[in-house]
Amino acid sequence: MAKVKLANIVTHCNQTLKPESFEDWPGAMNGLQVENHGGVSRIAAAVDATPATVKKTIAA
């Protein structure tokens, strides 16, 4: 699977999903939760970012 630059994925997701337009509880974090220094070959979407979400994404 080809890897894509993280910045390209974040830009696309932010333009498509517009996370800043959601009203959420104070302190909520919408958008990128975990970043890396290399390319991206898998992404996950979850209500809450947890270590289990990251581990399952890596294993997929």
C-alpha positions as CSV (number, residue, x, y, z in Angstrom):
1,M,0.0,0.0,0.0
2,A,1.4,3.4,-0.9
3,K,2.1,5.9,1.9
4,V,0.7,9.4,1.9
5,K,2.0,12.5,3.7
6,L,0.2,13.1,7.0
7,A,-0.3,16.8,6.2
8,N,-2.2,15.8,3.0
9,I,-4.6,13.6,4.9
10,V,-5.2,16.1,7.7
11,T,-5.9,18.9,5.1
12,H,-8.3,16.7,3.2
13,C,-10.1,15.5,6.4
14,N,-10.4,19.1,7.8
15,Q,-11.7,20.4,4.5
16,T,-14.2,17.6,4.2
17,L,-15.4,17.1,7.8
18,K,-15.0,20.7,9.0
19,P,-14.3,19.7,12.7
20,E,-14.3,23.4,13.8
21,S,-18.0,23.6,12.9
22,F,-19.1,21.0,15.6
23,E,-20.3,22.2,19.0
24,D,-18.6,19.9,21.5
25,W,-18.0,19.9,25.2
26,P,-15.2,22.2,26.5
27,G,-11.8,20.6,26.1
28,A,-12.9,18.2,23.4
29,M,-10.3,17.5,20.7
30,N,-11.6,16.9,17.2
31,G,-9.2,16.2,14.4
32,L,-5.7,14.7,14.4
33,Q,-4.9,12.9,17.6
34,V,-1.7,11.0,16.9
35,E,1.0,12.2,14.5
36,N,4.1,10.6,13.0
37,H,7.2,11.5,11.1
38,G,6.7,9.2,8.1
39,G,4.1,8.4,5.6
40,V,0.6,7.1,6.5
41,S,-0.7,3.8,5.3
42,R,-3.7,3.4,7.7
43,I,-6.1,5.7,9.4
44,A,-8.7,5.1,12.1
45,A,-11.8,7.0,13.1
46,A,-13.1,6.7,16.6
47,V,-15.3,8.5,19.1
48,D,-12.5,8.5,21.6
49,A,-8.8,8.1,20.8
50,T,-7.4,5.3,23.0
51,P,-4.3,3.1,23.0
52,A,-6.6,0.2,21.9
53,T,-7.7,2.2,18.8
54,V,-4.1,2.8,17.8
55,K,-3.1,-0.9,18.4
56,K,-6.0,-2.2,16.3
57,T,-5.2,0.2,13.5
58,I,-1.6,-0.9,13.5
59,A,-2.6,-4.5,13.4
60,A,-5.1,-4.1,10.6
